[in-house]
Amino acid sequence: MKTARVERAPDARSQTKWHDKPLGQVFAAFGTSPLHGLSQEEAAKRLAEAGPNELRKGEAVSPYTILANQLQSLVIWVLIGAGVVLDGSC
């Protein structure tokens, strides 16, 4: 089983901390409203500019590669060592 790596397109809006902004400011920045959403024309325009709202598929990463990458972490080795020490003391 392979896991697909998803790549994200850089976007100026993705750099903003939207969770810190008032709702009115967020709706204004995106040109929409909570009651009416986007107009059909605006939705068609954004679809033509940005394409469909889909994640792009990246290269597949095997589970062995994921495991190898995790084993490069010092924290993982500390946890493995603690498990070995605690298992031997029982």
C-alpha positions in Angstrom: 0.0 0.0 0.0 1.4 3.4 -1.0 0.4 6.7 0.5 0.0 9.6 -1.9 1.9 12.8 -1.1 -0.3 15.8 -1.6 1.3 19.1 -2.8 -0.2 22.4 -2.0 -0.2 25.3 -4.4 1.3 28.5 -2.9 -1.2 31.2 -2.5 -1.0 34.7 -0.9 -4.3 33.9 0.9 -2.9 30.8 2.4 -0.3 32.8 4.3 -2.9 34.8 6.2 -4.0 33.5 9.7 -7.7 33.5 8.8 -8.7 32.0 12.2 -7.6 35.3 13.8 -9.7 37.5 11.6 -13.3 38.7 12.1 -15.8 36.9 9.9 -16.7 40.1 8.1 -13.1 40.7 7.1 -12.7 37.1 5.9 -15.9 37.3 3.7 -14.8 40.6 2.3 -11.3 39.3 1.5 -12.8 36.4 -0.4 -15.6 38.4 -2.0 -18.4 36.4 -0.7 -21.1 36.5 2.0 -22.4 33.9 4.5 -26.0 34.2 3.3 -25.5 34.2 -0.5 -22.1 32.6 -1.2 -20.6 33.3 -4.6 -22.7 34.3 -7.6 -22.7 31.9 -10.5 -20.6 34.3 -12.5 -18.0 34.6 -9.8 -17.9 30.9 -9.2 -17.4 30.3 -13.0 -14.6 32.9 -13.1 -12.8 31.3 -10.1 -13.2 27.9 -11.6 -11.6 29.1 -14.9 -8.8 30.9 -13.0 -7.9 28.4 -10.4 -9.3 25.1 -11.7 -11.5 22.7 -9.7 -11.2 22.4 -6.0 -9.2 19.2 -6.0 -6.0 18.1 -4.3 -3.1 17.4 -6.7 -1.6 14.0 -6.4 2.1 13.9 -5.7 4.5 11.0 -5.9 3.5 7.9 -3.9 5.5 7.2 -0.8 5.9 3.6 0.4 5.3 2.7 4.1 8.9 1.7 4.3 10.0 5.2 3.3 7.7 6.7 5.9 9.2 4.3 8.6 12.7 5.1 7.5 12.0 8.8 7.8 10.5 8.4 11.2 13.5 6.5 12.5 15.7 9.5 11.7 14.0 11.4 14.6 15.9 11.6 17.9 12.5 11.6 19.8 11.6 8.2 18.3 14.9 6.7 19.5 14.4 8.2 23.0 10.9 6.6 23.1 12.3 3.2 21.8 15.0 3.4 24.5 12.5 4.2 27.2 10.4 1.3 26.1 13.4 -1.1 26.3 14.4 0.1 29.7 10.9 -0.1 31.1 10.3 -3.5 29.6 13.5 -4.9 31.2 12.7 -3.5 34.7 9.4 -5.5 35.1 
